[in-house]
Amino acid sequence: MSSVPQPQPRTQPQPWDVHRLPRAEGRSFLVTGGNAGIGYFVAEQLAGTGATVVLGSRDATKAEAALASIRSHVPGARVRHLRLDLADLASLKTSVDALGLDRLDAVVHNAGVALDDPPRRETGDGHELMFATNHLGHFVLTGRLAPLLLATPGSRIVTTGSFAAKTERLDLDDLQSTHDYRPKRTYGRSKLAQMLFGFELDRRLRAAGSTTRSVVVHPGGALDSLTPSRPPVSERTTGERLRGLPLGLLVQGKEAGAWPAVRAVLDPDVRGGQMWGPRVFGLRGRPRAEPLWDHLADTATAARLWAACHDLTGVDPASEA
Ligand SMILES: NC(=O)c1ccc[n+]([C@@H]2O[C@H](COP(=O)([O-])OP(=O)(O)OC[C@H]3O[C@@H](n4cnc5c(N)ncnc54)[C@H](OP(=O)(O)O)[C@@H]3O)[C@@H](O)[C@H]2O)c1
């Protein structure tokens, strides 16, 4: 008797489960600032997929502590350290040369510095510290990684923005806050620069016919006091934990702050040019795609920013392959 093919039930897309990530053996990911904070948890969660995860960190001792902690939480984790200092632009080529990978499926541009008080500080290259670390460093790193990323089909560049960028606007005539330095504003503008870069990068990748995607994420509000302990990477006293509890209604810990970036790296449904952040008022909760804030769609400003950063660094990330 011949069997008659039966109609198959339509497979429903499974909701994304931050605690049950798809496997990613054979893939390689680089996380800047993977030694601490949100970046540590991005690295730990990605390591749990079976992928190789490289922690880009300027401090070898902190990186070793982070590697040990990941290995203790993820048996068999394939993790290692790459020396990376985003504030030293010339060093980034040497760092990428030392990466020793033949494919790179994603880089998470996570590292960041936020200063609270004046005075205005500069890197050894003479750039304002927050703009240089948060934006210029990742701009140049993208260029240095471009040959590897573009040679890996479907690779992703995930850039970490911030709510702090929502109310800021760039001053293209004073990108480095030379004339009127206010730390919070300079930080917010550096995050806005990163976000505009992430969207502009995706437009340039599409125009070039590349399969590499650029995605922007933000972690909402992610506090150390709400973060699970990972001694010695992050530790909380009982008092800190108790004092932090009421804040958990509004914001979250850094392990949850990692979720949008992890999803942007792994979820096949994430598309280039999207922004992902936490579900509850953009401040806490599971990751979801968010509508872009109006000023993030300002393509003229993004193109002028790109040209200015090319002039400042001598690197054009879209032409380095
Ligand atoms: N936490 C939040 O609520 C929040 C909200 C919005 C956006 N963000 C963004 O999320 C990202 C992570 O924030 P976080 O709260 O996890 O910060 P964090 O705990 O202060 O960690 C910052 C990380 O960046 C690294 N870093 C700083 N300067 C560097 C440099 N020159 N080269 C390489 N690495 C450098 C740090 O390394 P060292 O240990 O060596 O200093 C550390 O690993 C940042 O981009 C931040 O702007 C955070």
The ligand as a Gaussian input file, in Angstrom:
#p B3LYP/6-31G(d) Opt

LIG

0 1
 N       25.175000      49.925000      32.223000
 C       24.222000      50.617000      31.626000
 O       23.161000      50.891000      32.203000
 C       24.378000      51.050000      30.202000
 C       23.334000      51.794000      29.607000
 C       23.452000      52.161000      28.275000
 C       24.564000      51.785000      27.553000
 N       25.581000      51.104000      28.149000
 C       26.736000      50.739000      27.332000
 O       26.987000      49.350000      27.505000
 C       28.398000      49.100000      27.378000
 C       28.896000      48.344000      28.590000
 O       28.578000      49.108000      29.743000
 P       28.875000      48.557000      31.213000
 O       27.863000      49.176000      32.110000
 O       29.047000      47.112000      31.178000
 O       30.293000      49.262000      31.515000
 P       31.463000      48.811000      32.503000
 O       30.995000      47.855000      33.512000
 O       32.079000      50.094000      32.957000
 O       32.481000      48.047000      31.525000
 C       33.099000      48.773000      30.516000
 C       34.014000      47.853000      29.755000
 O       34.670000      48.639000      28.728000
 C       36.074000      48.390000      28.833000
 N       36.905000      49.489000      28.335000
 C       36.922000      50.778000      28.759000
 N       37.866000      51.459000      28.093000
 C       38.449000      50.583000      27.230000
 C       39.499000      50.676000      26.279000
 N       40.183000      51.817000      26.079000
 N       39.825000      49.588000      25.552000
 C       39.171000      48.414000      25.743000
 N       38.184000      48.254000      26.655000
 C       37.839000      49.340000      27.382000
 C       36.300000      48.151000      30.308000
 O       37.559000      47.552000      30.516000
 P       38.410000      47.838000      31.849000
 O       37.896000      46.858000      32.856000
 O       39.816000      47.601000      31.417000
 O       38.156000      49.260000      32.260000
 C       35.126000      47.252000      30.616000
 O       35.385000      45.943000      30.176000
 C       29.048000      50.457000      27.182000
 O       29.222000      50.678000      25.804000
 C       28.018000      51.436000      27.735000
 O       28.122000      52.712000      27.119000
 C       25.506000      50.725000      29.467000

